[in-house]
Amino acid sequence: SAETTAWLDRLGPHEMVAMGSSLKLCLVAEGAADVYPRLGPTCLWDTGAAQAVVEQAGGRVETLQGEPLRYANPEETRNPHFVVWGGARRPDAP
C-alpha cells in the first residue's frame, strides 16, 4: 500500500518480500529480516503464534503507538496496524 511504502521510505534502504504475515514474523525472529511493518488488515490467527516466536527470540510486535500487540479482547478478530522489530530493543520508529 502507499502507507507501507511511505513508512519504508522513511526507514531507509530496504527490500520488500512477498509472503504471508506469519512467515514474515518468523523471518524477523530468525534474524533474516530486521523489521516488518504491517499497515493492512490481519486477523489474530494470522499473527498470534508467530508473535510468540518473535518475542522468545528477543524481538517485539508493537502497534504504531509503540504498545505491545495484545489479544485480550475476544470480541476483536482483527489486529491494528503493527510493526515487528528484531532484536531485544526497538530502534527509533520513523
Buried (B, 14 or more C-beta within 10 A) or exposed (E): EEEBEEBBEEBEEEEEEEEEBBEBBBBBBEEEBBBBBBBEEBEBEBBBEBBEBBBEBEBBBBBBEEEEBEEEEEEEEEBBBBBBBBBEEBEEBE
